[in-house]
Amino acid sequence: MAAQLISRKLFFSILVVLSCAGFCSELRAQTSTTNAPAARYAHTAVWTGTEMIVWGGTDGTTAFNNGGRYNPTSNVWSAISSVGAPSGRAYHTAVWTGTEMIVWGGSGLGDGARYNPSTDTWTAVTTVAAPGGRQQHSAVWTGNRMIIWGGQSGSTPYADGNSYNPVTDSWTVISNALAPGGRSDHSAVWDSTEMLVWGGAVVGAVFNNGAGYNPSTDTWATMGATGAPAGRSNHATVWTGSQMVLWGGIVVPGSTTVNTGGRYNPSTANWQSTALTGAPSARWYHTGVWTGIRMVVWGGSTAGSIVSTDSGGLYDPTGDTWIPSSLSGAPSPRAQHTAVWTGVGGRMIVWGGWNGTASTNTGGVFDPSTNTWGNPSAPTVTGVLPSTGPTSGGTTVTISGTNFTGTSSVTFNGSAATAITVVSATSITCTTPTGVAGSASVIVTTPNGTNTPNSAFTYASGSPGGGGGGGGEDGGCSTNEAAGGLLIALLAIALGRILRRLRRIA
């Protein structure tokens, strides 16, 4: 009986090893914490086109003046310089200009700076004619300038704003005529011609009104009010290209949150409500991003107190429908975090926040097209069989590795392979191009990046021609391949012995 139990335990252990060898490398739903900035909330994040830049925030004790750059393709964080950075702060704003991140305000401060990731340098923003110090204000990027509006300092709300031109490093005061009343924790979006400001709060009250500001004419126009949602603050708002969609928020300061929302069309000045069926639970301090077809809402606090959630939803404004976001692999519950959208066909990256007890420096990557959480991993190449072939090319090889889905090219020392077939996420077949004698780096390119350089294939003068297995026999296999082959052989022998023993016992 003891021998039977040992055999069965070994049998299932082998199955676990074999299964994990094939699938464990795919399970990377969370953002890396290696070299990530310290845990924080009330920070900012922008998307540069290739990286997410996180800066500032607080852990409840310390206001940070540092941050980090996260590359979702490699799942790697890089520190950013603090030389010349603004002083530590929270509840500030940040916009991306196309080349720089502009940080301004926060913690009642009236200064800021521009960060250039290409040079890892900061440049101070002039304070001449700048707005007064404030926090919980709004900022939008128009394409050539940043517009700051509203916010508060202490308990004093502001109803003014300024526009900043980074090319000339200069501020211009904007008109207050017909501007909304002073408020903070409102929302603001850029609709290509106007900044639309809506909602927000002052001590003891919330607003359900707003206005549009046109910087070309320096004028405000009151937004339509018919059908507008109930007043609120700390809601999420996106611009779809034709409508402003807002959702959630807190309607009674300190106590009551909602799961309602509205869609505003500035061309008609009309409001429409968002569906309640399938909508996420009521919350505030959540995030919302626009994917091009849906608004993705995630996280936040589900009550007036900080009771955080890891749930969310995908809202389709065309059909006025909700789909719950997946909970599988989602980051831990949090509020006052950040979320960025990586572009057309991209993903939402969530990072940082407060879980009700402490701040965090973890995050996750969400793919709305599949409603799944998972880091968009770059491919890896673990072996090529056969591993050698003639310099004349023409060898049919099988490349093993991970994350091959969507492969657009395969190169050998920079020369393109032909007849590429993606057999699965872990296997590719192709035909080698011509090359020079010596090792060749095999590079697989997918929408999520490329694998690291290697010496997985060897061009050998006078080695047998392509078409299959001859090259592998002449050239042998790499150390990784040999180790893998030995492991598989040993497992196969052990498995055979166990099966024979189990049959005898049976």
C-alpha positions as CSV (number, residue, x, y, z in Angstrom):
1,M,0.0,0.0,0.0
2,A,2.8,2.4,0.8
3,A,4.5,1.8,-2.5
4,Q,1.1,2.4,-4.2
5,L,0.6,5.7,-2.4
6,I,4.2,6.9,-3.3
7,S,3.7,6.0,-6.9
8,R,0.4,7.8,-7.1
9,K,1.9,10.9,-5.4
10,L,4.8,10.9,-7.8
11,F,2.5,10.5,-10.7
12,F,0.4,13.5,-9.8
13,S,3.6,15.5,-9.0
14,I,4.8,14.9,-12.5
15,L,1.5,16.0,-14.0
16,V,1.7,19.2,-12.0
17,V,5.3,19.9,-13.2
18,L,4.3,19.2,-16.8
19,S,1.2,21.5,-16.5
20,C,3.1,24.3,-14.9
21,A,5.9,24.1,-17.5
22,G,3.3,24.9,-20.2
23,F,1.1,27.4,-18.5
24,C,2.7,29.1,-15.4
25,S,4.7,31.5,-17.6
26,E,1.4,33.0,-18.9
27,L,0.0,34.0,-15.6
28,R,1.1,37.6,-15.1
29,A,-2.0,39.6,-14.3
30,Q,-0.4,42.1,-12.0
31,T,2.1,44.9,-12.6
32,S,5.6,44.3,-11.3
33,T,6.5,45.9,-7.9
34,T,10.2,45.6,-8.6
35,N,11.6,49.1,-8.6
36,A,8.0,50.5,-8.5
37,P,7.5,53.8,-6.6
38,A,6.5,53.6,-3.0
39,A,2.9,52.9,-2.1
40,R,0.7,56.0,-2.4
41,Y,-2.7,57.5,-3.4
42,A,-3.9,60.8,-4.7
43,H,-1.1,60.8,-7.2
44,T,-1.2,61.4,-11.0
45,A,-0.5,59.2,-14.0
46,V,-0.1,59.9,-17.7
47,W,0.4,57.7,-20.8
48,T,3.2,58.7,-23.1
49,G,2.5,56.3,-25.9
50,T,4.9,53.6,-24.6
51,E,5.0,54.1,-20.9
52,M,2.9,55.2,-17.9
53,I,4.5,57.9,-15.8
54,V,3.4,58.0,-12.1
55,W,4.3,61.0,-9.9
56,G,3.5,62.5,-6.5
57,G,0.8,61.5,-4.1
58,T,0.8,60.6,-0.5
59,D,0.8,57.6,1.8
60,G,-1.2,59.5,4.4
61,T,2.0,60.7,6.1
62,T,4.5,61.7,3.4
63,A,3.8,63.8,0.3
64,F,6.0,62.5,-2.4
65,N,8.0,64.4,-5.1
66,N,9.1,61.3,-6.9
67,G,7.6,58.7,-9.3
68,G,8.4,56.1,-11.8
69,R,7.9,55.0,-15.5
70,Y,6.2,51.7,-16.2
71,N,6.6,49.8,-19.4
72,P,3.7,47.3,-19.8
73,T,5.4,45.4,-22.6
74,S,8.4,44.5,-20.5
75,N,6.5,44.7,-17.1
76,V,9.4,46.9,-15.9
77,W,9.6,50.0,-13.7
78,S,12.3,52.7,-14.1
79,A,12.8,55.5,-11.6
80,I,12.6,59.1,-12.8
81,S,14.9,61.9,-11.7
82,S,13.9,64.1,-8.8
83,V,16.4,66.8,-9.6
84,G,14.4,69.9,-10.3
85,A,11.1,68.1,-9.6
86,P,8.3,70.1,-7.8
87,S,8.0,69.6,-4.0
88,G,6.0,66.7,-2.7
89,R,2.3,67.0,-3.1
90,A,-1.1,65.2,-3.5
91,Y,-4.4,66.0,-5.3
92,H,-2.5,67.8,-8.0
93,T,-3.0,67.5,-11.8
94,A,-0.8,66.2,-14.6
95,V,-1.3,66.4,-18.4
96,W,0.7,64.8,-21.3
97,T,1.6,67.2,-24.1
98,G,3.0,64.7,-26.5
99,T,6.6,65.2,-25.4
100,E,6.3,66.2,-21.7
101,M,4.3,65.7,-18.5
102,I,3.2,68.9,-16.9
103,V,2.6,68.7,-13.2
104,W,0.9,71.6,-11.4
105,G,-0.7,72.5,-8.1
106,G,-1.8,70.1,-5.4
107,S,-1.6,70.4,-1.6
108,G,-2.5,74.1,-1.8
109,L,0.6,74.9,-3.9
110,G,0.7,77.2,-6.9
111,D,3.7,75.9,-8.8
112,G,4.7,73.0,-11.0
113,A,7.2,71.7,-13.5
114,R,7.5,69.9,-16.9
115,Y,9.1,66.4,-17.1
116,N,10.7,65.2,-20.3
117,P,11.1,61.4,-20.2
118,S,13.5,61.5,-23.2
119,T,16.1,63.3,-21.2
120,D,14.8,62.4,-17.7
121,T,14.9,66.1,-16.7
122,W,12.5,68.6,-15.1
123,T,12.0,72.2,-16.1
124,A,10.2,74.6,-13.7
125,V,6.9,76.2,-14.8
126,T,6.9,79.9,-14.3
127,T,4.8,81.3,-11.5
128,V,4.3,84.7,-13.2
129,A,0.6,85.2,-13.7
130,A,0.0,81.6,-12.5
131,P,-3.2,80.7,-10.7
132,G,-3.3,80.9,-6.9
133,G,-2.2,77.7,-5.0
134,R,-4.9,75.0,-4.9
135,Q,-5.7,71.3,-5.0
136,Q,-8.5,69.1,-6.3
137,H,-8.8,71.3,-9.3
138,S,-9.0,70.2,-13.0
139,A,-6.6,70.4,-15.9
140,V,-7.0,69.6,-19.6
141,W,-4.6,69.6,-22.5
142,T,-6.0,71.4,-25.6
143,G,-3.3,70.4,-28.0
144,N,-1.1,73.4,-27.4
145,R,-1.8,74.6,-23.8
146,M,-2.9,73.4,-20.4
147,I,-6.0,74.9,-18.8
148,I,-6.3,74.9,-15.0
149,W,-9.6,75.6,-13.4
150,G,-11.4,75.6,-10.0
151,G,-10.2,73.7,-7.0
152,Q,-9.8,74.8,-3.4
153,S,-7.3,76.0,-0.9
154,G,-8.3,75.0,2.6
155,S,-12.1,75.4,2.6
156,T,-12.0,78.2,0.0
157,P,-13.3,77.2,-3.4
158,Y,-12.0,78.8,-6.6
159,A,-14.1,79.8,-9.7
160,D,-11.1,81.0,-11.8
161,G,-8.5,79.5,-14.0
162,N,-5.5,80.2,-16.3
163,S,-4.1,78.6,-19.4
164,Y,-0.4,77.7,-19.7
165,N,1.7,77.7,-22.9
166,P,4.7,75.4,-22.4
167,V,6.4,76.7,-25.6
168,T,6.6,80.2,-24.2
169,D,6.5,79.2,-20.5
170,S,3.7,81.7,-19.9
171,W,0.3,81.9,-18.2
172,T,-2.8,83.7,-19.4
173,V,-5.7,84.5,-17.1
174,I,-9.0,83.2,-18.6
175,S,-12.3,85.0,-18.4
176,N,-14.7,84.4,-15.5
177,A,-17.8,85.7,-17.2
178,L,-20.5,83.0,-17.1
179,A,-18.0,80.6,-15.6
180,P,-19.4,78.0,-13.1
181,G,-19.4,78.9,-9.4
182,G,-16.4,78.0,-7.3
183,R,-15.9,74.3,-6.6
184,S,-13.5,71.4,-6.3
185,D,-13.6,67.6,-7.1
186,H,-15.5,68.4,-10.3
187,S,-14.7,67.0,-13.7
188,A,-13.3,68.6,-16.9
189,V,-12.8,67.1,-20.4
190,W,-11.6,68.6,-23.7
191,D,-14.0,68.1,-26.5
192,S,-11.7,69.4,-29.3
193,T,-12.9,73.0,-29.1
194,E,-14.1,73.5,-25.5
195,M,-13.2,72.5,-21.9
196,L,-16.4,71.1,-20.4
197,V,-16.6,71.6,-16.6
198,W,-19.3,69.9,-14.6
199,G,-20.3,69.0,-11.0
200,G,-18.1,69.3,-8.0
201,A,-18.6,70.4,-4.4
202,V,-18.2,73.1,-1.8
203,V,-18.4,72.5,1.9
204,G,-21.8,70.9,2.5
205,A,-23.1,71.0,-1.1
206,V,-22.7,69.5,-4.5
207,F,-23.5,70.8,-8.0
208,N,-25.2,69.5,-11.1
209,N,-24.4,72.3,-13.4
210,G,-21.4,73.3,-15.6
211,A,-20.2,75.3,-18.5
212,G,-18.0,75.1,-21.6
213,Y,-14.9,77.2,-22.0
214,N,-13.6,78.1,-25.5
215,P,-10.0,79.3,-25.3
216,S,-10.1,80.6,-28.9
217,T,-12.7,83.2,-27.9
218,D,-12.0,83.3,-24.1
219,T,-15.7,82.8,-23.5
220,W,-17.9,80.5,-21.3
221,A,-21.3,79.1,-22.3
222,T,-23.6,77.5,-19.7
223,M,-24.3,73.8,-20.3
224,G,-27.8,72.6,-20.8
225,A,-29.5,71.5,-17.5
226,T,-32.5,69.5,-18.8
227,G,-32.2,65.9,-17.8
228,A,-28.8,66.5,-16.1
229,P,-27.8,63.9,-13.4
230,A,-28.1,64.7,-9.7
231,G,-25.3,66.9,-8.3
232,R,-22.2,65.1,-7.3
233,S,-18.4,65.2,-6.9
234,N,-15.6,62.7,-7.2
235,H,-17.2,61.1,-10.2
236,A,-15.6,59.7,-13.4
237,T,-15.9,61.4,-16.7
238,V,-14.7,60.7,-20.3
239,W,-15.0,62.3,-23.7
240,T,-16.1,59.8,-26.4
241,G,-15.6,62.0,-29.4
242,S,-19.2,63.2,-29.5
243,Q,-20.4,63.0,-25.9
244,M,-19.3,63.6,-22.3
245,V,-20.1,60.6,-20.2
246,L,-20.0,60.8,-16.4
247,W,-20.8,58.2,-13.8
248,G,-20.9,57.6,-10.1
249,G,-19.7,60.0,-7.4
250,I,-20.9,61.2,-4.1
251,V,-24.2,63.2,-3.8
252,V,-24.2,63.8,-0.1
253,P,-20.8,64.9,1.1
254,G,-19.4,62.3,3.4
255,S,-22.2,59.8,3.2
256,T,-24.1,58.9,0.0
257,T,-22.7,57.5,-3.2
258,V,-24.6,56.7,-6.4
259,N,-24.3,54.4,-9.4
260,T,-26.1,56.7,-11.8
261,G,-24.7,58.9,-14.6
262,G,-25.4,60.9,-17.7
263,R,-24.4,61.6,-21.3
264,Y,-24.1,65.1,-22.5
265,N,-24.0,66.1,-26.1
266,P,-22.6,69.7,-26.4
267,S,-23.9,70.1,-30.0
268,T,-27.5,69.7,-28.8
269,A,-27.0,70.7,-25.1
270,N,-29.0,67.6,-24.2
271,W,-28.6,65.1,-21.4
272,Q,-29.4,61.4,-21.4
273,S,-29.2,59.1,-18.3
274,T,-27.0,56.0,-18.2
275,A,-28.6,52.7,-17.7
276,L,-29.0,51.2,-14.2
277,T,-29.3,47.6,-15.3
278,G,-26.0,45.9,-14.9
279,A,-24.3,49.1,-13.6
280,P,-21.6,48.7,-11.0
281,S,-22.4,49.4,-7.4
282,A,-22.4,53.0,-6.2
283,R,-19.0,54.5,-5.5
284,W,-16.7,57.5,-5.5
285,Y,-12.9,58.0,-6.0
286,H,-13.0,55.5,-8.8
287,T,-11.5,55.8,-12.3
288,G,-12.8,55.8,-15.8
289,V,-11.1,55.5,-19.2
290,W,-12.4,55.7,-22.7
291,T,-11.4,52.8,-25.0
292,G,-12.8,54.2,-28.2
293,I,-16.0,52.2,-27.9
294,R,-16.6,51.9,-24.1
295,M,-16.1,53.6,-20.8
296,V,-14.3,51.3,-18.3
297,V,-15.1,52.1,-14.7
298,W,-13.1,50.5,-12.0
299,G,-12.4,50.5,-8.2
300,G,-13.4,53.3,-5.9
301,S,-15.1,53.4,-2.5
302,T,-18.5,52.0,-2.2
303,A,-19.7,54.2,0.7
304,G,-19.0,57.6,2.2
305,S,-16.3,56.0,4.3
306,I,-13.4,54.4,2.5
307,V,-14.7,50.9,1.8
308,S,-12.9,50.0,-1.4
309,T,-13.8,47.6,-4.2
310,D,-12.1,45.7,-7.0
311,S,-15.2,45.6,-9.2
312,G,-16.1,47.7,-12.2
313,G,-18.0,47.8,-15.5
314,L,-17.8,48.4,-19.2
315,Y,-20.3,50.9,-20.4
316,D,-21.4,51.2,-24.1
317,P,-23.0,54.6,-24.6
318,T,-24.4,53.7,-28.0
319,G,-26.4,50.8,-26.7
320,D,-26.7,52.3,-23.2
321,T,-25.6,48.9,-21.7
322,W,-23.3,47.7,-19.0
323,I,-21.1,44.6,-18.7
324,P,-19.5,43.8,-15.4
325,S,-15.7,43.7,-15.5
326,S,-14.0,40.5,-14.6
327,L,-13.0,39.9,-11.0
328,S,-10.6,37.1,-11.9
329,G,-7.0,38.4,-11.6
330,A,-8.1,41.9,-10.8
331,P,-5.9,44.0,-8.5
332,S,-6.8,44.2,-4.8
333,P,-9.7,46.7,-3.9
334,R,-8.7,50.3,-3.8
335,A,-9.7,54.0,-4.3
336,Q,-7.9,57.2,-5.2
337,H,-5.8,55.2,-7.6
338,T,-5.0,56.1,-11.2
339,A,-5.9,54.5,-14.5
340,V,-4.5,55.2,-18.0
341,W,-5.5,54.0,-21.4
342,T,-2.7,52.8,-23.7
343,G,-4.4,53.7,-27.0
344,V,-6.4,52.1,-29.8
345,G,-6.8,48.4,-29.2
346,G,-4.9,48.8,-26.0
347,R,-5.4,48.2,-22.3
348,M,-6.2,50.0,-19.1
349,I,-3.4,50.1,-16.5
350,V,-4.4,50.6,-12.9
351,W,-1.9,51.5,-10.2
352,G,-1.6,52.6,-6.6
353,G,-4.4,53.8,-4.4
354,W,-5.8,53.4,-0.8
355,N,-7.5,50.2,0.3
356,G,-9.1,51.6,3.4
357,T,-6.3,50.7,5.7
358,A,-3.1,51.5,3.8
359,S,-1.8,52.7,0.4
360,T,-0.4,50.3,-2.2
361,N,2.1,50.2,-5.0
362,T,0.5,47.4,-6.9
363,G,-1.6,47.5,-10.1
364,G,-3.0,45.5,-12.9
365,V,-3.6,45.6,-16.7
366,F,-7.1,45.1,-18.1
367,D,-8.0,44.1,-21.7
368,P,-11.6,45.3,-22.3
369,S,-11.8,43.4,-25.6
370,T,-11.6,40.1,-23.7
371,N,-12.8,41.4,-20.3
372,T,-9.6,39.9,-18.7
373,W,-6.9,41.1,-16.4
374,G,-3.4,40.2,-17.4
375,N,-0.2,41.9,-18.2
376,P,0.5,42.3,-22.0
377,S,3.6,40.2,-22.0
378,A,6.3,40.4,-24.6
379,P,7.2,37.1,-26.3
380,T,10.1,34.9,-25.1
381,V,12.1,32.5,-27.1
382,T,13.3,29.4,-25.3
383,G,14.6,27.2,-28.1
384,V,14.8,26.6,-31.9
385,L,14.7,23.1,-33.5
386,P,16.7,22.3,-35.4
387,S,19.1,24.7,-33.9
388,T,21.6,24.8,-36.9
389,G,21.2,25.2,-40.6
390,P,23.2,26.3,-43.7
391,T,24.1,29.8,-44.5
392,S,22.0,29.5,-47.6
393,G,18.9,29.5,-45.5
394,G,15.8,27.4,-46.3
395,T,15.7,25.4,-43.0
396,T,12.3,24.8,-41.6
397,V,12.5,25.4,-37.9
398,T,10.1,25.3,-34.9
399,I,10.5,28.1,-32.4
400,S,9.4,27.4,-28.9
401,G,8.6,30.1,-26.3
402,T,5.7,32.1,-24.9
403,N,3.3,34.9,-25.9
404,F,3.5,34.3,-29.7
405,T,-0.1,35.3,-30.4
406,G,-0.3,38.1,-33.0
407,T,3.3,37.6,-34.2
408,S,4.0,40.0,-37.0
409,S,7.6,39.0,-37.9
410,V,10.4,36.7,-37.1
411,T,14.0,37.6,-37.9
412,F,17.4,35.8,-37.7
413,N,20.1,38.4,-37.1
414,G,17.8,41.0,-38.5
415,S,16.9,39.1,-41.7
416,A,13.2,38.2,-42.1
417,A,12.1,34.6,-42.0
418,T,9.5,33.4,-44.4
419,A,6.6,30.9,-44.3
420,I,5.8,32.0,-40.7
421,T,3.0,30.0,-39.0
422,V,1.9,30.7,-35.5
423,V,1.0,27.2,-34.4
424,S,0.0,28.3,-30.9
425,A,1.0,30.9,-28.2
426,T,4.1,28.8,-27.5
427,S,5.1,27.5,-31.0
428,I,6.0,29.1,-34.4
429,T,7.2,27.4,-37.5
430,C,9.1,29.3,-40.2
431,T,11.8,29.1,-42.8
432,T,15.2,30.6,-42.1
433,P,16.6,33.4,-44.4
434,T,20.2,33.4,-45.6
435,G,22.8,34.3,-43.1
436,V,26.5,34.3,-42.2
437,A,28.3,31.5,-40.3
438,G,27.9,31.8,-36.5
439,S,25.2,32.2,-34.0
440,A,22.1,34.2,-34.9
441,S,19.7,36.0,-32.6
442,V,16.1,34.9,-33.3
443,I,13.6,37.8,-32.6
444,V,9.9,37.4,-32.5
445,T,7.8,40.6,-32.8
446,T,4.2,40.8,-31.5
447,P,1.9,43.8,-30.6
448,N,3.3,43.5,-27.1
449,G,7.0,43.8,-28.0
450,T,9.9,41.6,-28.8
451,N,11.9,39.0,-27.0
452,T,15.3,39.6,-25.6
453,P,18.3,38.9,-28.0
454,N,19.7,35.4,-27.9
455,S,21.9,32.9,-29.8
456,A,19.2,30.4,-30.4
457,F,20.2,29.4,-33.9
458,T,23.6,28.8,-35.6
459,Y,24.4,29.2,-39.3
460,A,27.0,26.6,-40.2
461,S,28.9,26.6,-43.5
462,G,28.5,23.3,-45.4
463,S,25.8,22.0,-43.0
464,P,23.0,20.0,-44.5
465,G,20.3,22.0,-46.3
466,G,16.9,23.0,-44.9
467,G,13.6,21.3,-44.9
468,G,13.7,19.8,-41.5
469,G,15.8,17.9,-39.1
470,G,19.3,17.5,-40.5
471,G,20.5,20.8,-39.0
472,G,19.5,19.9,-35.5
473,E,21.5,16.6,-35.6
474,D,24.7,18.3,-36.8
475,G,24.5,21.3,-34.6
476,G,23.1,19.7,-31.5
477,C,20.9,21.8,-29.2
478,S,21.4,24.7,-26.8
479,T,21.9,24.2,-23.1
480,N,18.3,25.1,-22.4
481,E,17.1,22.6,-25.0
482,A,19.4,19.8,-23.7
483,A,18.2,20.4,-20.1
484,G,14.6,20.5,-21.3
485,G,15.0,17.3,-23.3
486,L,16.7,15.5,-20.4
487,L,13.9,16.5,-18.1
488,I,11.2,15.3,-20.4
489,A,13.0,12.0,-21.0
490,L,13.4,11.4,-17.3
491,L,9.8,12.3,-16.7
492,A,8.7,10.0,-19.5
493,I,10.7,7.1,-18.0
494,A,9.3,7.6,-14.5
495,L,5.8,8.0,-15.8
496,G,6.1,4.7,-17.8
497,R,7.3,2.9,-14.7
498,I,4.5,4.3,-12.6
499,L,1.8,3.3,-15.1
500,R,3.2,-0.3,-15.3
501,R,3.3,-0.5,-11.5
502,L,-0.3,0.8,-11.2
503,R,-1.5,-1.8,-13.7
504,R,0.1,-4.6,-11.7
505,I,-1.4,-3.4,-8.5
506,A,-4.8,-3.0,-10.2
